[in-house]
Amino acid sequence: MAGGVCHSKVRLDGKTVLITGSNTGIGKETAVDLARRGARVILACRDMDRANKAAEDIKKSSGSENVVVKKLDLASLQSVRQLAKDVLASEERLDILINNAGIMSCPKWQTEDGFEMQFGVNHLGHFLLTHCLLDLLKKSAPSRIVNVSSLAHERGQIFFDDINLEKNYLPWKSYSQSKLANVLFTRELANKLQGTGVTTYSLHPGVIRTELGRHFWPGMPLWKRVVYTPLMLLIKSPTEGAQTTIYCAVEESLQDQSGLYYSDCAPKTPAPQGRDDEAAKKLWDLSASMVGLTSSQSDQSEEQ
């Protein structure tokens, strides 16, 4: 059950990495590993108290002092733009962007901008953040964008006519849609970034003991909790769960790969709906309009 392990010993001295949602779970473990390799690691998190505490833990575990914290609330497009502005003003380079933060199976909540929460945080916030940081990533090429998706994408579909699921909201339906969006975004981004030296990767980290299930577990019937509790002992720890993210971020043999999907530190074929290039283009255009990008801004990622 522990899955694949990233065996790359590559160093990241002089390189800068930004990881969203890195104060807990696999994001935090990813930060420890990349800091240990010598990278400057930016933790982009919503809760600054927890992020500052995590930064101290990461410094101790990695032996690196080069760990900084920046505020990011992915449920607010204004916060996303503010973080990007901060990074562009303070950082000379960005070698690896890891879109790791996520929310799973929450009630029917809305973001600050009125989007359905899981689609807004898991996809739209990261879509805008990536777009805002693209010029810096291109300037730092070869560079990488790693999107943490999930096996749940296999059950997903993009509800183009009801993207916020106003007619029929179900927590898992929404989560699966958002994780499929991560896979499709990675594919379309790879197409738009051809020839720039910026490569993209999406991945399933595995079933992991993290806080991601905090909305899912309490709502589960008691009998299911009794059945599932022994199985919890078999699922991955955050360190094991971070391996595929780390692999996509550093593995040298992936440098010329882009737009693919990984699991257990190996390429995997995504579900058919995750290979639909027409849907990927349609999702890109819809996402761009939802976050307020003009068509010329949306297309700038294609410029060499």
N, C-alpha and C positions, 0 to 999 in steps of 0.2 A: 504493500500500500504506500510505501514511502516514495515510490516513483523515481524518476530520473534525477540525476545529479549533474550540476554544471562543473566540469573538470578543468575549464579554462583557467590558466594562471595569469592571464593578461593583467598588466598594471594600467592604472588610469591616472598616473601622476600628471598634473597640469591640465586635467580635463574636468569639466563641470557637469554635474547631473542634477536634474530637478525631478523629484518624486512627489506626486500628489497623494494625500492621505497616508503619510509615512510616519504617523505617531503611534501606530499599532499594527499588529498582524504582519502580513507578508510585506507590506510597504516598509515597515520598520526593519525587518530582517534584510530586505534588499538594500536599505540604506547602510546597515552595518557592513555588509559584504563590499559594497562599492567604496565606502569610506576606507575600509581596510586595504583596498587596492590603490589608495592614494588620491581618489577623486575628491574634489570639492563637492559636497552634497548639500543641496537646498531642499529642506523639508517644507512643502507647501501644504498647510493644514488649516482647518477651520478653528479648532480649539487651541488657542495660543498657550494656555497653561499646560495642557497635556503635551503639546508639541515641544515646549521648552524642556519639560521633564524628559521626554523621549530623546531630545538632542543630547542631554547629559548622559543618558544610558548609552546612546550610540557612540558618543565620544569615548566613554569608558571601554565599551566592548571592542571598538575598532582600533583604539590607540591613536585616533586622529582628532585633532582639534578643528579641522576644516569642515565643520558642519554648521549650517545657518538655518534659521527658521524664518519663513515668510507666511503672511496671512493669506489664506485662500478659502473662500466659501463658494463651492461649485454650483450652489443653488442661487447664486446672484451673478448675473452677467457683469454688473458693475464691479464686483469683487474680482472676477476673472480679468477684466480689463486693467484694473488697478494693479494686480499682481504682475501682469505682463509688462506694464509700464515700469514698475519697480525693477523687474529683472533686466529689462532693456537698458535702464539707466545705470544699474549697478554692476552688471556682468559683461565682461568682454567676449565671452564665448558660452555656448551651450552645446555640449557634445551628445548628451543623452537626455531625452524627455520620457519619463515613465508615467503614463496616465493610469494610475493604480487605484485611486480613491473610488469608492462605490457604496451604494446603499441597496439593500436587498429586501424584497417582500414587505415593504412598509405599507401602512394604511394609505388611503387616497389623499395624499398631501399634494400641495402645489409649491413650486419654487417662488422666489420673490417676483419673477417675471411672469408668473401664471402658467408655467408649464407643469405637466405631470412630473412628480418629483424624481422617479427613477430614471425616466428618459432625460429629464433636465440635468440631473447630476451625472449619471453614468455616461451619457453621450453628449448632450449639447454643451455642457460646461467644458468638457475636454475638447470638443470640436473647436470651440472658440479659442480656448487657451492655446491649442496647437497652432491655429491659424495666426494668432498674435505673435507667436514665438518663431514662426517659420524663417523669417529673414535671418535671425541670429543662428538658427540651426544650419541654414545654408552657408552662412559665413564661416561656421565652424566645421564644415564637412571635411572628411566623412563623419556623419553624425546619424543618430538613430532615434526613432520614435517607437515606443513600446506601449501597446494598448492591452491592458489586462481585461480579457473577456471571460467567457465561461462556457462549459459544456451546455449550459442552459440555452445557448444560441440555437441548438438543434431543435428546440421546441418553439422557437420564436418565429414571428413574422412581423413585418413592418406594416402597421395599420395606417396607410397613407391617408385614408379618408377620415380617420379618427385618431390622430397621432397621440393625443393626450388621453385617449381611452375614456372620454366623457360618457359615452353611451354604455360601456360595459367594462368597468374597472375590476380587474382581478390582480392581486399582488404578483402572482407568478407569471401571469400573462404579460404584465408590464416589465418585470425583470427580464424575461426572455427576449422581449422586443429590444430592450436597451442593450443586452449583450450581443444580439445579432447586429445591432447598429454598430457596435465596436468592430466587429469582423468586417462589415461592409465598408466602414469608414477607412479601415486599414488598407483595404484593396484599392479604393478609389484614390486615397492619398498616395499610394505607391505609383499609380498611373500618372498622377499630376506632378509627382516629384522625379520622374525619370530624368536622368542626366544631371541631377543637382548634387548627387553624393549623399543625399538624405534618404535613408532606407526605413521601412516600416514593418512592424511585426505585431500580430495579435496572438493571444495565448489563453489556454485554460490552465489555471494553476493547480487544479485538483480540488478535492473536497477537504477543507481545512478547518481546524479549530481556531476561529477568529471571532471578532465582535460583529462580523457581517451578518450573522444570524440573529442579531438581538431582537428584530421585529418578527422573525419567523418562528423561533422556538416557543415564546410565550403563548402564541396563538394556536399551537398544536394541541390536539386533544390528548388527554392524559394517557390513554392506552397507547397512542403512537409514541409518546415520550418514553414510556416503559420499554417498548419494542426497540426504539432507536438508541437508547442510552448505552447498551453494551457495544453497539456499532461505533459509537463516538470514540472508543478506544483505538479503533483501526484507522481513523482518518489522519490526514497529515498534520504535522506540527507546522507552525508558521515558517520555520527554517526550511523544512522540506518543501512547503508550498511556494516558497520564494525562488526555488531553483530554476524554474523555467523562465521567470522574469529576468533573473540574472543572466541566464544562458542567452536570451534574446538581446540583452544589453551589451554583452561582452564577447561572445563566442566569435573568434576570428573567421571561421569558415562561413559565417552568415553575411559577411560584408557585402557580397554581391547578390544576396537574396533580398527581396522586398515584396510586401503585400501578403505574405503567407501566414498560416496559423500553426501554432505549436502546442504540444502537450507533452509532459514528461521529457523535456529537453530534446524533442525530436519533432520534425514537421508532421502534421496530421492533416488529413483532408477535412475541411469543414463541411457542415451539412449543405445540401444543394442550395438552399436559400441564402447561404453564406458565400456562394460562388456566383451570384446573380449580378453581373456587372451593370445591367440596366437598372436594377433596383439600387445599386450602390450610387450610380450617377443621380438618380431621382432623390435619394436620401440626402446626398450632398447639397443639391439645390434647395431642398426643403429646409435642411438644417441652416444653410446660409441665410435664408430669408427669415427664419425664426430668431436667429441671434442678431439680425440687423446688418448683415454684410451686404454691400451693393454687389451687383454682378461683376463689376471690375475688380473689387476686393476679393471676391470668391474665386476669381480666375487667376489671381496673381501667383498662386502656388505653382501654376504651370509655366511661369516665366523662368527662363534659365538664368 
